[in-house]
Amino acid sequence: MAYNKKNKLLQMRLVVELYKKHKQPGVSTAYVFRTYIEPYYPMSISTLYNYLATPVEKELKQMENEKPQLDLFE
């Protein structure tokens, strides 16, 4: 379970990478979900669809740009 947005996005990236690794033409999304994703990441298939629709890399980059670097001697 993620405790902040960054950790949730990192988890989403792992799930999407796992999906892309096993998804091939002729293999359904439901099969990939039941066989490879659900045993390791307990979630519903609608959550998987939400993960696939989320621009994870874009949001991670945006979070990095928004976070200002703290200066030690200022």
C-alpha positions as CSV (number, residue, x, y, z in Angstrom):
1,M,0.0,0.0,0.0
2,A,1.3,3.4,-0.9
3,Y,1.6,6.1,1.7
4,N,2.2,9.0,-0.6
5,K,1.6,10.0,-4.2
6,K,5.2,9.3,-5.3
7,N,5.1,5.7,-4.0
8,K,1.7,5.1,-5.6
9,L,3.1,6.3,-8.9
10,L,6.1,4.0,-8.6
11,Q,3.8,1.1,-7.9
12,M,1.7,2.0,-10.9
13,R,4.8,2.1,-13.0
14,L,5.8,-1.4,-11.9
15,V,2.3,-2.8,-12.7
16,V,2.3,-1.2,-16.1
17,E,5.7,-2.5,-16.9
18,L,4.6,-6.0,-15.9
19,Y,1.5,-5.7,-18.0
20,K,3.5,-4.5,-21.1
21,K,6.0,-7.3,-20.6
22,H,3.3,-10.0,-20.8
23,K,0.8,-8.4,-23.2
24,Q,1.1,-9.8,-26.7
25,P,-1.3,-9.9,-29.7
26,G,-3.9,-12.5,-29.1
27,V,-3.5,-12.4,-25.3
28,S,-6.4,-10.7,-23.5
29,T,-5.9,-8.1,-20.8
30,A,-8.0,-10.2,-18.4
31,Y,-5.7,-13.2,-18.9
32,V,-2.6,-11.1,-18.2
33,F,-4.3,-9.6,-15.2
34,R,-5.4,-12.9,-13.7
35,T,-2.1,-14.7,-14.4
36,Y,0.7,-12.2,-13.9
37,I,-0.6,-9.2,-12.0
38,E,-3.3,-10.2,-9.5
39,P,-1.2,-12.8,-7.7
40,Y,1.5,-10.2,-6.8
41,Y,-0.5,-7.0,-6.7
42,P,-4.0,-7.6,-5.3
43,M,-6.4,-5.2,-7.1
44,S,-9.4,-5.2,-9.3
45,I,-9.2,-5.2,-13.1
46,S,-10.8,-1.7,-13.1
47,T,-7.8,-0.5,-11.0
48,L,-5.5,-2.0,-13.7
49,Y,-7.4,0.0,-16.4
50,N,-6.9,3.2,-14.3
51,Y,-3.2,2.5,-14.0
52,L,-2.9,1.9,-17.7
53,A,-4.7,5.2,-18.4
54,T,-2.5,7.2,-16.0
55,P,0.6,9.1,-17.5
56,V,2.9,7.8,-14.8
57,E,6.2,9.1,-16.2
58,K,4.8,12.5,-16.9
59,E,3.4,12.8,-13.3
60,L,6.7,11.6,-11.8
61,K,8.7,14.2,-13.8
62,Q,6.2,16.9,-12.7
63,M,6.6,15.9,-9.1
64,E,10.4,16.2,-9.4
65,N,10.2,19.6,-11.0
66,E,7.8,20.9,-8.3
67,K,9.9,19.8,-5.4
68,P,12.4,22.6,-4.7
69,Q,15.9,21.7,-3.5
70,L,16.5,22.9,0.0
71,D,19.7,24.9,0.6
72,L,21.7,24.0,3.6
73,F,23.4,27.4,4.2
74,E,20.8,29.8,3.2
